[in-house]
Amino acid sequence: MNNVQCFESPFDHGNLDWYVLARQKMNTPVALHLDDPRAVIEAIKREAADWLNLGGPMTTFYKLAAVAEYAGIPAWHGSGVGLGISEAAYTHISAACNAVTLTSDICGETLRVDDLIKEPMEIKDGFVRVPEKPGLGVELDEDALDRYRVA
């Protein structure tokens, strides 16, 4: 039984030849972590990735996810292990993109002392519920912000 889900960016992103070769030689999916539109398009043209871990500004991410969808490549939103507000935004944009079907690393609230929002996002059985309140659906915890402020 293989306990490795994928190899994420195992090589220099500038050497797509290695990614193409790895995909030819292995049965485990190869994922590229990208946030540049030209790099995503080149990786797709070269068939250098089975999956994509996408990032960048929200509008760029949305466009990259659309490119991945048209190419038939599953994706997820990389997080950089953020705080509650950014992770709420990532959750919303991920839910809006058809290609985003893979497990995400939007997990900052499970690793941080405080995510700086009043109520944590609901995570159950490996899934996060998209917040439904106004705006991003979360509220900044001003008391926590004051508590952790660094002068």
N, C-alpha and C positions, 0 to 999 in steps of 0.2 A: 504494500500500500504506500502510495506517495503522499507524504505529508507537506509537500511544498506546493503552494497554490500557484505561484508564478515566480519568475525571476524579474524583478523590477530594476530596470536600468543597470544591468550588471557590467556594462562597458561604457566607455566614453561615448557620449551622444553624437559626437562628430564622426564616429566610425560605424556607419550603418552596415558596412560589409560584415562586421562581426555579428550584428543582430540577425542579419539574413542567414548567415552560417549557423548560428545557434538555433534558429527556428528550423533549419533543415536537419539538424543533428539531434534535437531533443523533442520529447513529447510534452514537456512542461511548457506552458505558455510563457512568452517573453513579453514583458511590458516596458514601455518607454514612458518616462516622466518628462512631459513637454508642456511648454506654455507659449511657444512661438508658432504662429500660423504657418510660416514657411517650413519649419522643421516638421510639423505634423503632416503637411502635404507631402514632403519628401519621404518621410517614413512610410506613409501609405503607398506612394508610388513604388518604393523599393520593396514593399511587403516585409518591412523590418520589425513589425510588432504584431502580436496577437491581441494585445490589450493596450489601452492608453490611460495613463494617470495624467489628467489635465489640470492646469492651473491658470494663473494669470488673472488680470482684471475680469470682472463679471461679464462684460460684453464680449471680451475675447474668449473667455471660457465657453460661453453660450455658442459662439460661432464655431469653436473647435469641436464642441460636442456634436454640432450639426454635421460637420465634415466627417467625424467618426461614424455618426449614424448612417450617412450616405455610403460610407465605405464598408459598413457592416462590421465595424470594430467596436466591441464593448469597451466602456470607459468607466472611470470613477473620478471624483474630484479630490485632488490632493489637498491637505489642509495645513500642513505645517504646525499642527497641534495648536489651534487658536483658542480664543476665548469665546464666551457665549454669543456675543453679537455676530462675530465673523462666522462662527459655526452655524448660526441660524440662517445667515445669508447663504452659506454654502449648501445648506440643506434645501432651501427654497430653489436655488438655481439648479441643483442636482435633480430635484423632483420635476423640474420643467423640461429636462432634456431626455429624450428617448434613449440615447446611447448610454446613459449613466445607469448601468444595471449591475455593476460590480460592487462588492463590499468596499466601503470608503474608510478612510482613516480620519474621519471627523470624530475625534474622541478626546478633545482637550478637557472636557469637563470630568472625564474619568481619571485624568492625570494631574490636574491642577488642584491646588488648595481651594481656590474659588474661581469661578468662571465669570464673575462680575455681572451676572444677571440674577434677578430676584427669584425666579423659579427655573430650575434646570429643565432642559428639553427632555421629553419623555423617551427613554431608551428601553426597549423591551424585546427580549429574544433576538438581539442583534439588529433590531430595526429602530430608527428614530422616527418619531411622529413629527410631521411637518407642522410647526407652530401655526395656529389659526387666528390668533389675536391680531389687532391692527398692526400695520407696519410689518416688521420682520416677525412679529408674534412673541417677542421677548422684551423685557423691560430692564434697562440698566439699573443695577443695584448701586445707588449713589453712596450708601454707607460703606459698602465693600470697596468702592473706588477710593473713598477717603482713607479707609483702613490700610490699603495697600499702596497709597500714593507715595512716591519717592520725590523728595524735594530737590 
